[in-house]
């Protein structure tokens, strides 16, 4: 990897760590440059604007989520095993990866839910793609055959609701049983989906 590309990768990685804690809007270029022992102008050589850096951070998070959550899970057999893998890895992600203290998508959803622009557009697109993945996997849950799309979207709606409750219990309340409660709720939803049709 050339030095410029390595520096850019280091900037994005450090910015992602910071954004999980302070949000994409909270990224401050001066302290970010200092933490990497770069000049502010050196940082600007790689990213001409704060928005360009924010978009690069979001793209990095999307790529990591795909490689850590989606891709390994889709290698599992169709049906319950695949959905269980997706949800387990998703909950791991929400709890915090080794190099991140939480979920940038959850943080960004609060920041950009009513703020138009390129960052919100990309965030919405990425989350729709994630939900669509869950819908496709949910279609294979019923033992009697493929579930219809509307049914699958309801299942995903409920799973996302559990994930939001899990994140609040785990991150805000530090509830020691948050994961167990989330897994129990998910199990009920998936058991019902398995018996659908």
C-alpha positions as CSV (number, residue, x, y, z in Angstrom):
1,X,0.0,0.0,0.0
2,X,1.4,3.4,-1.0
3,X,2.0,5.9,1.8
4,X,-0.9,8.2,0.7
5,X,-3.4,5.3,0.7
6,X,-2.1,4.1,4.0
7,X,-2.4,7.6,5.5
8,X,-5.9,7.9,4.2
9,X,-6.9,4.5,5.6
10,X,-5.4,5.5,9.0
11,X,-7.4,8.8,9.0
12,X,-10.7,7.0,8.2
13,X,-10.1,4.3,10.8
14,X,-9.3,6.8,13.5
15,X,-12.2,9.0,12.5
16,X,-14.6,6.0,12.6
17,X,-13.5,5.3,16.2
18,X,-14.2,8.9,17.1
19,X,-17.5,9.1,15.3
20,X,-18.9,6.2,17.2
21,X,-18.3,8.2,20.4
22,X,-19.2,11.7,19.2
23,X,-21.1,11.2,16.0
24,X,-20.2,12.2,12.4
25,X,-21.1,15.8,13.1
26,X,-18.9,15.7,16.2
27,X,-15.7,14.9,14.2
28,X,-13.2,17.7,14.7
29,X,-10.5,17.8,12.1
30,X,-7.9,19.5,14.4
31,X,-8.0,16.9,17.2
32,X,-8.2,14.1,14.6
33,X,-5.1,15.4,12.8
34,X,-3.3,15.8,16.2
35,X,-4.2,12.2,17.1
36,X,-2.5,11.0,13.9
37,X,0.4,13.3,14.2
38,X,-0.6,15.1,11.0
39,X,-1.0,18.7,10.2
40,X,-4.5,20.0,9.6
41,X,-3.4,20.8,6.0
42,X,-2.0,17.3,5.7
43,X,-5.4,15.9,6.6
44,X,-7.1,18.3,4.2
45,X,-4.8,16.9,1.4
46,X,-6.7,13.7,1.7
47,X,-10.2,15.1,2.4
48,X,-11.1,18.5,1.0
49,X,-14.1,18.9,3.3
50,X,-15.5,17.6,6.5
51,X,-18.4,16.1,4.5
52,X,-16.0,14.1,2.3
53,X,-14.4,12.7,5.5
54,X,-17.8,11.9,7.0
55,X,-18.8,10.0,3.8
56,X,-15.5,8.1,3.8
57,X,-16.1,7.1,7.4
58,X,-19.6,6.0,6.6
59,X,-18.4,3.9,3.6
60,X,-15.8,2.3,5.8
61,X,-18.4,1.4,8.4
62,X,-20.6,-0.1,5.7
63,X,-17.7,-2.2,4.4
64,X,-16.8,-3.4,7.8
65,X,-20.4,-4.3,8.6
66,X,-20.7,-6.3,5.4
67,X,-17.4,-8.2,6.0
68,X,-18.1,-8.8,9.7
69,X,-21.8,-9.4,9.8
70,X,-23.4,-10.1,6.4
71,X,-20.8,-12.0,4.4
72,X,-20.0,-14.7,6.9
73,X,-23.6,-15.1,7.8
74,X,-24.8,-15.6,4.2
75,X,-22.4,-18.6,4.0
76,X,-24.6,-20.4,6.5
77,X,-27.5,-22.7,5.3
78,X,-30.7,-20.9,4.3
79,X,-33.4,-20.6,6.9
80,X,-33.1,-20.3,10.7
81,X,-29.3,-21.0,10.8
82,X,-28.6,-18.1,8.4
83,X,-30.9,-15.7,10.3
84,X,-29.5,-16.8,13.7
85,X,-26.0,-16.0,12.4
86,X,-27.0,-12.6,11.0
87,X,-28.6,-11.6,14.3
88,X,-25.8,-12.9,16.5
89,X,-23.2,-11.0,14.5
90,X,-25.4,-7.9,14.4
91,X,-25.7,-8.0,18.2
92,X,-22.0,-8.3,18.4
93,X,-21.7,-5.3,16.2
94,X,-24.1,-3.3,18.3
95,X,-22.2,-4.2,21.5
96,X,-19.1,-2.9,19.9
97,X,-16.4,-4.3,17.8
98,X,-12.8,-4.6,19.1
99,X,-11.9,-1.4,17.4
100,X,-15.2,0.5,17.9
101,X,-17.2,1.1,21.1
102,X,-20.6,0.9,19.4
103,X,-22.6,1.2,16.3
104,X,-22.0,4.2,14.0
105,X,-25.3,3.5,12.2
106,X,-27.3,3.9,15.4
107,X,-25.4,7.1,16.3
108,X,-25.8,8.5,12.8
109,X,-29.5,7.7,12.6
110,X,-30.1,10.1,15.5
111,X,-28.0,12.8,13.9
112,X,-29.4,12.6,10.4
113,X,-33.0,11.4,10.8
114,X,-34.3,14.9,9.7
115,X,-31.2,16.4,8.2
116,X,-31.2,16.3,4.4
117,X,-28.0,15.8,2.4
118,X,-25.5,13.3,1.0
119,X,-24.7,11.7,4.4
120,X,-28.3,11.1,5.2
121,X,-29.0,9.7,1.7
122,X,-26.1,7.2,2.0
123,X,-27.1,6.2,5.5
124,X,-30.7,5.6,4.5
125,X,-29.5,3.6,1.4
126,X,-27.2,1.4,3.5
127,X,-29.9,0.7,6.1
128,X,-32.5,-0.1,3.4
129,X,-30.0,-2.5,1.9
130,X,-29.5,-4.1,5.3
131,X,-33.2,-4.4,5.9
132,X,-33.7,-5.9,2.4
133,X,-31.0,-8.5,3.3
134,X,-32.9,-9.4,6.4
135,X,-36.2,-9.6,4.4
136,X,-34.6,-12.0,1.9
137,X,-33.3,-14.2,4.7
138,X,-36.7,-14.1,6.5
139,X,-38.4,-15.4,3.4
140,X,-36.7,-18.8,4.1
141,X,-37.8,-19.1,7.7
142,X,-41.2,-20.8,7.4
143,X,-40.9,-24.6,7.3
144,X,-43.9,-24.8,4.9
145,X,-42.3,-22.7,2.1
146,X,-41.4,-19.1,1.2
147,X,-43.0,-16.3,3.2
148,X,-44.6,-13.4,1.4
149,X,-42.7,-10.1,1.3
150,X,-45.2,-8.2,3.5
151,X,-44.9,-10.9,6.2
152,X,-41.1,-10.8,6.0
153,X,-41.1,-7.0,6.3
154,X,-43.1,-7.3,9.5
155,X,-40.6,-9.9,10.9
156,X,-37.8,-7.5,10.1
157,X,-39.6,-4.6,11.7
158,X,-39.9,-6.6,14.9
159,X,-36.3,-7.7,14.8
160,X,-35.1,-4.1,14.3
161,X,-37.3,-3.1,17.3
162,X,-35.5,-5.7,19.4
163,X,-32.1,-4.5,18.2
164,X,-33.0,-0.9,19.3
165,X,-34.2,-2.1,22.7
166,X,-31.1,-4.2,23.1
167,X,-28.8,-1.3,22.2
168,X,-30.5,0.9,24.8
169,X,-30.4,-1.7,27.5
170,X,-26.8,-2.6,26.8
171,X,-25.4,0.8,26.1
172,X,-27.5,3.3,28.1
173,X,-28.5,1.1,31.1
174,X,-25.5,-1.3,31.1
175,X,-28.1,-4.0,31.8
176,X,-26.1,-7.3,32.3
177,X,-29.0,-9.3,30.9
178,X,-29.6,-7.2,27.8
179,X,-28.3,-9.7,25.3
180,X,-30.2,-12.6,26.9
181,X,-33.4,-10.7,26.8
182,X,-32.8,-9.7,23.2
183,X,-32.0,-13.3,22.2
184,X,-35.2,-14.5,23.9
185,X,-37.3,-11.9,22.0
186,X,-35.6,-12.8,18.8
187,X,-36.2,-16.5,19.4
188,X,-39.9,-16.0,19.9
189,X,-40.2,-13.9,16.7
190,X,-38.3,-16.5,14.7
191,X,-40.2,-19.5,16.2
192,X,-43.4,-17.8,15.1
193,X,-42.0,-17.1,11.6
194,X,-40.9,-20.8,11.3
195,X,-44.5,-21.9,11.9
196,X,-46.0,-19.3,9.5
197,X,-48.0,-20.3,6.5
